[in-house]
Amino acid sequence: MKLWLKIYLFSLLLLVFTLNIAGFILIQKLHNDLLQKEADKCLAEQKFASSQLSVNSMYMQKIYSSNTYDINILIGTLMDEYNKATNSGAEQHGDVEILDSRNNILFSDMKFPFSNEKDELEDLLPGKTNYIIRTVDGKQYLYASSLVNVYDYPIKVHYAKDISNIYSEKINQYALFMKLDILICSIFAIFMFFISKLITKPINTLIASTQKISLGQYSERVKIKSRDEFSVLSNNFNLMAQTIEDKINELETSNIEKETFINNLTHELKTPLTSIIGYANLIRTSKYNEEVFVEASDYIYKEGKRLEKMAFKMMDLIYTKTQEIELMPEKISTIINEVRRLLSSKLKDKNIDLIIEGEDCVLDIEKDLITMALSNLVENAIKASKNNSKIYIKIYTFQSKTHLSVVDSGLGIAKEHLDKLWQPFYVVDKARSRKNNGAGIGLSICKKIAEVHNADIKINSNLGIGTEVILIFNSHIAEVNDKHVN
């Protein structure tokens, strides 16, 4: 069963149940109040009749001696006096019947149907009034009885009144209520049908969006304009969808990168291995020739060194991805001097000056990783630079961040290649890269090293002008200078 139908049926059933219970209780309460008022009125009239008989009997005793009156005649006379007193009022009174102690009728003006039930006449005591409501021939009557002494003669005053109009009114109230009940429930049913549909409309929107996302439409978003919980739900749903889309894109990008990585690795390994195998087979199958032997051995050595260097680079790349790095305060000058020492032979081969600009500072870094990254950057600058040129290492502060840049005036890189340089094995000029024993892994290692230091790395380059690679650390020089350095 759909949610809107559950809301609709539950609300309708709840209304019918509560409305009918409330109506029944209200009508019954009104009926009971009217019945109680009528009962009190009847008892008051019965008491009035009893008191009238008692008072009139005392007056008649003064006129007649006890030997001269007939009780039946006197009762009739007393009732005539009572009827005169009651007929003078505008209200309608009940009928009265006078009985002796044996329930013989002494006087009666009862106009109601006769009933054999006389429970209210039993066990009467002076000052006590018994009453009962009895249904006779489909109508309701209230009967009240009390014991009164008239001329020292105990009699029973039996009072009766038709109160069926109260029960008829109750039935009329129930009939009116049923009509109102049907009208209210019908209006509510129609109104609630549209309300339940409107309330659950955002859920249908969410369901449609989830179905689209399940079919691969990860850019699907929910648009719900409201100020209730559905608005919060839609916002959270959109955040979840955005996270899923980002993760999917990340996984797709990762898969593409892995596939590209494997293809490039295979290609990079295939060329030197083919050459090594070919030259080794030439040495193995040919007669000894010193020139051929030296040439083949030299090529095998160079290609072997290239494979060795590529293996170490691969290990460095894996290391930066898996190792937990502990950062320590280190002087940048120490790192730069170590890089100068490691690359001194390559700088000397091309007669390149390595110039350091800026003041020394201390940063929280992992010394070996930063040495590796800076070495890669300077080595790339050496490969791109001409003989007798200059390479600059600059240290400066910009926007409260420490910048460490390597600047050369070499060949430069075209703008369409800049975004791809961080991919492993990506090289701009494959011929020049292979000539310099490069595999295109260096910059990807530098990027990973920057990430583990919570730093950024950027490249600015122009063809024929040169390249600047910048490591941007979030630490400020003024802040790190205050740190203790061992």
MORA-V102103 format. One record per run of one state. SS is the DSSP state (2 for helix, 1 for strand, 0 for the rest). FROM is the first residue (numbers start at 1). LEN is the number of residues. Records with the same first field share a line. If there is no record, write none. Layout:
SS = FROM-LEN ; FROM-LEN
This chain:
0 = 1-2 ; 64-7 ; 88-7 ; 100-5 ; 109-10 ; 122-4 ; 127-2 ; 137-2 ; 151-2 ; 163-1 ; 215-14 ; 286-4 ; 323-5 ; 343-1 ; 350-3 ; 358-4 ; 366-1 ; 385-5 ; 399-2 ; 409-6 ; 419-11 ; 436-6 ; 453-3 ; 463-3 ; 474-3 ; 481-6
2 = 3-61 ; 71-17 ; 119-3 ; 164-51 ; 229-57 ; 290-33 ; 332-11 ; 344-6 ; 367-18 ; 415-4 ; 430-6 ; 442-11 ; 477-4
1 = 95-5 ; 105-4 ; 126-1 ; 129-8 ; 139-12 ; 153-10 ; 328-4 ; 353-5 ; 362-4 ; 390-9 ; 401-8 ; 456-7 ; 466-8
